Amino acid sequence: MVHQFHIPVLGLGYSIDTPLKVARYGISSVVSIVDDELTERMREYHAKLNHLPFKKIGKGEEDFRCRRITAYLNLLNDLVTDQFEQLKKQEFIPGNDICRYFELLPEGSKLKNGYELMMEYPEGEQKQIFQQLLRNAMVKGAIDVNIMSKVDKLNFDNHGTYLGDENTDALSALRGFVGSTLNSSVILSAGMNPRLYGYIENFSNFLPNAAGNMQKQIILKVSDFRSAFIQAKFLAKKGIWVSEFRIESGLNCGGHAFATDGFLLGPILEDFKQNRQSMLDVLYELYSTALVSKGIFLTELPKQKVTVQGGIGTAGENKFLLTHYQLDATGWGSPFLLVPEVTNVDEGTLNQLVNAQANDFYLSNSSPLGVLFNSFRQSTAERQRLDRIQAGKPGSPCTKKYLCTNTEFTKEPICTASSKYQKMKIKQLKGMEVDLLEFQKRFDKITEKVCLCEGLCTSAYLKTDLIKPKESKAVAVCPGPNLAFFNKVYSLDEMVKHIYGSLNLLEKVKRPHLFINELNLYIDYLQKEVQLQLQDITDKKKKYLNNFKEQLLRGVDYYKALFTELSKSEMAINDLLAAEIRLRATSI
């Protein structure tokens, strides 16, 4: 790993082919493999773009989902490998990609220092030897994949016969990754799925070889230490090692937001920092014992990284997180939506994001999964949703069915964003005796759900001109609130320089500290929850909300001590005190 940051998964389509744009420069990124239709269409697109043969894998074929995912990941791997090998052959001439590779590295990097020294060498044999040493030290960025553990739809054949646990969506996707030629990681997000976690044990790719290395690795995306430890122990007992804990802010992130019970990012990172070694010892004991039963004997402790992502906005914050919490890397997601050479954002959406105001980014209940979702008010998907309601036809056609989980009205699960579900739910509502205000409140709750399966792919189809005549052009986009502070279109070089501190893209932007921004998001969340419970709050809910508030106040105390220790600016201290006043004034 030559870079100190990675690009996390962005929606379904936004980072679907990001490795083709950054991996050759040593930058790792993450591809979603939820949607096999998307992977198949992007495989055809990139195969033709690179004059390679393409054979379609049809939906009627056996194990098509798994095979589509494998085929796409293999193509990505082949293309990235070819890009990288071609780059390494280039002459060290300013402007060439090989020079760009080294120039994008962080200041202080041994590789970058070596490159700069080599460029000052006089021409001759010594310089040629030096150049070859640099070429040998280059590594490409990883092509990692993401699976949302809970997006695990059961699948049936045309006769309604269940196809078995191994053919659920998440397990098929995992098998698709395992069958690929990638030597990388699968990021498991959105909580624990015992069926999926148990399935991992079936694949020897996740077991160490004689040298202790694994062809495939596991990364857990987590939002607190306790759940991370529980999940890792479950896997360790099966002989599966967690190679990285990818900590993400509960609310200051993009996509689905999993609010903690008042635990803030700073205290969570402190928890990992203080308990990292003891956790490692426990996990290693469980892991090595499990491996012995499989006839595998370890000679040394495997590596385990801890990284963080969600809401990081400046080089100062980036450096502070890495050093103070002794982290291995950071993740930068939403800002890369404004980097066209890295992500698939269509021109219309890109312009909307550039010109957006802070209140255009908000937490909604629009996800059919029933989980909070970071939404964008100006998106064409939101406009389409409102237009359909206005026309008396709320909901969406459900073509992909990845998020079908509701059986309230049907035997076979359907999606709560579908017109089929919303029509039945509204009919049920009309049969109830509720006043006009309550009716509208419940109606809005029903119709807030939006189709993410289509909307999160549309931008990629628009940008690559793959949109079909009858397909919706409505784009759903899910940036984190941190994107509000970035208001231009940037190049890859500009964004990387910003991350490492040689360029400040937010120089004239007033922006609260990462921790303060998240704290305010949690206070907003708490106040909204209190308002929702005003009418019929139970003792149990009241106790939960009071504990939530107390946990936030403990977080404030932690930040007070931290900011004093670090001698943070007066603005940061004042912002923290203002947030504390707002929190204490929240009555439950």
Backbone hydrogen bonds, N-H to C=O, Kabsch-Sander energy under -0.5 kcal/mol:
donor,donor_aa,acceptor,acceptor_aa,energy
6,H,330,T,-1.9
7,I,28,S,-2.1
11,G,9,V,-0.5
12,L,456,L,-0.6
13,G,456,L,-2.2
14,Y,10,L,-0.7
15,S,10,L,-1.0
16,I,13,G,-0.9
18,T,15,S,-0.9
20,L,17,D,-1.3
21,K,18,T,-2.0
22,V,18,T,-1.4
23,A,19,P,-2.0
25,Y,22,V,-1.8
26,G,23,A,-2.2
27,I,22,V,-1.5
28,S,5,F,-0.5
28,S,26,G,-0.5
29,S,142,A,-2.0
30,V,7,I,-1.4
31,V,144,D,-2.5
33,I,146,N,-1.8
36,D,34,V,-0.8
39,T,35,D,-1.9
40,E,36,D,-2.0
41,R,37,E,-2.1
42,M,38,L,-2.5
43,R,39,T,-1.9
44,E,40,E,-2.0
45,Y,41,R,-2.1
46,H,42,M,-2.6
47,A,43,R,-2.3
48,K,44,E,-2.2
49,L,45,Y,-2.1
50,N,46,H,-1.4
51,H,48,K,-1.4
52,L,47,A,-3.4
56,K,54,F,-0.5
58,G,56,K,-0.7
61,E,58,G,-1.4
64,F,61,E,-1.3
67,R,63,D,-2.3
68,R,64,F,-2.7
69,I,65,R,-2.0
70,T,66,C,-2.4
71,A,67,R,-2.5
72,Y,68,R,-2.2
73,L,69,I,-2.5
74,N,70,T,-2.4
75,L,71,A,-1.9
76,L,72,Y,-2.6
77,N,73,L,-2.5
78,D,74,N,-2.6
79,L,75,L,-2.8
80,V,76,L,-2.8
81,T,77,N,-2.4
82,D,78,D,-2.3
83,Q,79,L,-2.6
84,F,80,V,-2.7
85,E,81,T,-2.5
86,Q,82,D,-2.4
87,L,83,Q,-2.4
88,K,84,F,-2.3
89,K,85,E,-0.9
90,Q,87,L,-1.4
93,I,91,E,-2.5
96,N,93,I,-2.6
99,C,96,N,-0.6
100,R,96,N,-1.9
101,Y,97,D,-2.3
102,F,98,I,-1.2
103,E,99,C,-2.5
104,L,100,R,-1.8
105,L,102,F,-1.0
109,S,106,P,-1.8
113,N,109,S,-2.9
114,G,110,K,-2.3
115,Y,111,L,-2.0
116,E,112,K,-2.6
117,L,113,N,-2.1
118,M,114,G,-2.6
119,M,115,Y,-2.2
120,E,116,E,-0.7
120,E,117,L,-0.9
121,Y,117,L,-0.5
121,Y,118,M,-1.4
128,Q,124,G,-1.7
129,I,125,E,-2.3
130,F,126,Q,-2.2
131,Q,127,K,-2.4
132,Q,128,Q,-1.9
133,L,129,I,-2.0
134,L,130,F,-2.0
135,R,131,Q,-2.3
136,N,132,Q,-2.3
137,A,133,L,-1.2
138,M,134,L,-0.7
138,M,135,R,-0.9
141,G,23,A,-3.1
144,D,29,S,-2.2
144,D,142,A,-0.8
145,V,185,S,-2.2
146,N,31,V,-2.4
147,I,187,I,-2.7
149,S,147,I,-0.9
149,S,189,S,-2.5
151,V,148,M,-1.7
152,D,150,K,-1.8
157,D,161,T,-2.2
160,G,157,D,-2.3
163,L,155,N,-2.7
167,N,164,G,-1.8
168,T,165,D,-1.7
169,D,153,K,-2.1
172,S,168,T,-2.6
173,A,169,D,-2.1
174,L,170,A,-2.4
175,R,171,L,-2.3
176,G,172,S,-2.0
177,F,173,A,-2.1
178,V,174,L,-2.8
179,G,175,R,-2.1
180,S,177,F,-1.4
184,S,182,L,-0.6
186,V,217,Q,-2.4
187,I,145,V,-3.6
187,I,185,S,-0.5
188,L,186,V,-0.6
188,L,219,I,-2.9
189,S,147,I,-2.1
189,S,187,I,-0.6
197,Y,193,N,-3.0
198,G,194,P,-2.6
199,Y,195,R,-1.3
200,I,196,L,-1.2
201,E,197,Y,-0.5
201,E,198,G,-0.7
202,N,199,Y,-1.9
203,F,200,I,-2.0
204,S,202,N,-0.6
206,F,203,F,-1.4
207,L,204,S,-2.0
209,N,213,N,-2.5
212,G,209,N,-2.0
215,Q,205,N,-0.8
216,K,205,N,-2.1
217,Q,184,S,-2.1
218,I,241,W,-0.7
219,I,186,V,-2.5
220,L,244,E,-2.4
221,K,188,L,-2.4
221,K,219,I,-0.5
222,V,220,L,-0.7
222,V,246,R,-1.7
228,A,224,D,-1.4
229,F,225,F,-2.5
230,I,226,R,-2.2
231,Q,227,S,-2.3
232,A,228,A,-2.4
233,K,229,F,-2.4
234,F,230,I,-2.0
235,L,231,Q,-1.8
236,A,232,A,-2.8
237,K,233,K,-2.2
238,K,235,L,-1.5
239,G,236,A,-1.9
240,I,235,L,-2.3
243,S,218,I,-2.2
243,S,241,W,-0.8
244,E,218,I,-1.0
245,F,305,K,-2.4
246,R,220,L,-3.3
246,R,244,E,-0.6
247,I,245,F,-0.9
247,I,307,T,-2.6
248,E,222,V,-2.7
249,S,309,Q,-1.8
253,C,251,L,-1.6
255,G,478,C,-2.6
257,A,372,L,-2.7
258,F,250,G,-0.6
258,F,256,H,-0.5
259,A,257,A,-0.8
262,G,260,T,-1.2
264,L,262,G,-0.5
268,I,264,L,-2.0
269,L,265,L,-2.7
270,E,266,G,-2.3
271,D,267,P,-2.2
272,F,268,I,-2.0
273,K,269,L,-2.5
274,Q,270,E,-2.7
275,N,271,D,-2.0
276,R,272,F,-1.4
279,M,275,N,-2.4
280,L,276,R,-2.3
281,D,277,Q,-2.2
282,V,278,S,-2.0
283,L,279,M,-2.8
284,Y,280,L,-2.4
285,E,281,D,-1.9
286,L,282,V,-2.1
287,Y,283,L,-2.9
288,S,284,Y,-3.1
289,T,285,E,-1.7
290,A,286,L,-2.0
291,L,287,Y,-2.3
292,V,288,S,-2.1
293,S,289,T,-1.4
294,K,290,A,-0.5
294,K,291,L,-1.1
295,G,292,V,-1.7
296,I,291,L,-2.8
298,L,296,I,-0.5
305,K,243,S,-3.1
307,T,245,F,-2.6
308,V,329,A,-1.3
309,Q,247,I,-2.1
310,G,331,G,-0.7
318,N,314,T,-2.2
319,K,315,A,-2.8
320,F,316,G,-2.4
321,L,317,E,-2.5
322,L,318,N,-1.9
323,T,319,K,-2.4
324,H,320,F,-2.7
325,Y,320,F,-0.6
325,Y,321,L,-1.2
326,Q,323,T,-0.6
327,L,321,L,-0.6
327,L,322,L,-1.2
328,D,306,V,-2.7
329,A,306,V,-0.6
330,T,4,Q,-1.9
331,G,308,V,-2.2
332,W,6,H,-2.4
333,G,331,G,-0.5
336,F,333,G,-2.0
337,L,334,S,-2.4
338,L,335,P,-1.5
339,V,336,F,-1.5
342,V,339,V,-2.4
343,T,339,V,-1.8
344,N,14,Y,-1.9
345,V,343,T,-1.2
346,D,344,N,-0.5
350,L,346,D,-2.6
351,N,347,E,-2.3
352,Q,348,G,-1.8
353,L,349,T,-2.5
354,V,350,L,-2.2
355,N,351,N,-1.9
356,A,353,L,-0.8
360,D,357,Q,-1.9
361,F,358,A,-1.4
362,Y,360,D,-0.6
362,Y,375,S,-2.0
364,S,373,F,-2.8
370,G,367,S,-1.8
373,F,364,S,-2.3
374,N,255,G,-2.5
375,S,362,Y,-3.4
375,S,373,F,-0.6
377,R,360,D,-2.7
379,S,376,F,-1.7
381,A,475,V,-2.0
383,R,379,S,-1.8
384,Q,380,T,-2.3
385,R,381,A,-2.1
386,L,382,E,-2.0
387,D,383,R,-2.2
388,R,384,Q,-2.3
389,I,385,R,-1.7
390,Q,386,L,-2.4
391,A,387,D,-1.9
392,G,389,I,-1.5
393,K,388,R,-3.1
396,S,417,A,-2.0
399,T,397,P,-0.8
404,C,401,K,-0.9
405,T,403,L,-0.9
405,T,414,I,-1.1
406,N,414,I,-2.4
414,I,406,N,-2.4
418,S,415,C,-1.4
419,S,396,S,-2.3
422,Q,418,S,-2.4
423,K,419,S,-2.2
424,M,420,K,-1.5
425,K,421,Y,-2.7
426,I,422,Q,-2.5
427,K,423,K,-1.9
428,Q,424,M,-2.0
429,L,425,K,-2.1
430,K,426,I,-2.4
431,G,427,K,-0.9
431,G,428,Q,-0.5
432,M,429,L,-1.7
434,V,432,M,-1.2
439,F,435,D,-2.7
440,Q,436,L,-2.4
441,K,437,L,-1.9
442,R,438,E,-2.3
443,F,439,F,-2.7
444,D,440,Q,-2.6
445,K,441,K,-1.4
446,I,442,R,-1.9
447,T,443,F,-2.5
448,E,444,D,-0.8
449,K,446,I,-0.8
450,V,366,S,-2.7
452,L,450,V,-0.6
455,G,451,C,-0.9
456,L,452,L,-2.2
457,C,454,E,-1.7
458,T,454,E,-1.6
459,S,455,G,-0.6
460,A,457,C,-0.8
461,Y,457,C,-1.7
462,L,458,T,-2.8
463,K,459,S,-2.5
464,T,460,A,-1.7
465,D,462,L,-0.7
466,L,461,Y,-3.1
467,I,461,Y,-1.0
471,E,468,K,-1.7
476,A,455,G,-2.2
483,L,480,G,-1.9
484,A,481,P,-1.6
485,F,482,N,-1.6
486,F,483,L,-1.7
487,N,485,F,-0.5
490,Y,338,L,-2.9
495,M,491,S,-2.2
496,V,492,L,-2.5
497,K,493,D,-2.3
498,H,494,E,-2.1
499,I,495,M,-2.2
500,Y,496,V,-2.0
501,G,497,K,-1.2
502,S,497,K,-1.5
503,L,497,K,-1.2
505,L,503,L,-0.6
507,E,504,N,-0.9
509,V,506,L,-1.7
511,R,509,V,-0.7
517,N,513,H,-2.9
518,E,514,L,-1.9
519,L,515,F,-2.2
520,N,516,I,-2.5
521,L,517,N,-1.6
522,Y,518,E,-2.1
523,I,519,L,-2.1
524,D,520,N,-2.5
525,Y,521,L,-2.1
526,L,522,Y,-2.6
527,Q,523,I,-2.7
528,K,524,D,-2.1
529,E,525,Y,-2.3
530,V,526,L,-2.4
531,Q,527,Q,-2.1
532,L,528,K,-2.1
533,Q,529,E,-1.3
534,L,531,Q,-0.9
542,K,538,T,-2.6
543,K,539,D,-2.4
544,Y,540,K,-2.0
545,L,541,K,-2.6
546,N,542,K,-2.3
547,N,543,K,-2.4
548,F,544,Y,-2.3
549,K,545,L,-2.4
550,E,546,N,-2.6
551,Q,547,N,-2.3
552,L,548,F,-2.0
553,L,549,K,-2.3
554,R,550,E,-2.1
555,G,551,Q,-1.8
556,V,552,L,-2.1
557,D,553,L,-2.2
558,Y,554,R,-2.0
559,Y,555,G,-2.3
560,K,556,V,-2.3
561,A,557,D,-2.1
562,L,558,Y,-2.4
563,F,559,Y,-3.3
564,T,560,K,-1.8
565,E,561,A,-2.3
566,L,562,L,-2.4
567,S,563,F,-0.6
567,S,564,T,-0.6
568,K,563,F,-2.5
573,I,569,S,-1.9
574,N,570,E,-2.7
575,D,571,M,-2.6
576,L,572,A,-2.1
577,L,573,I,-2.4
578,A,574,N,-2.4
579,A,575,D,-2.0
580,E,576,L,-2.2
581,I,577,L,-2.2
582,R,578,A,-1.9
583,L,579,A,-2.3
584,R,580,E,-2.9
585,A,581,I,-1.6
586,T,583,L,-1.3
587,S,585,A,-1.0
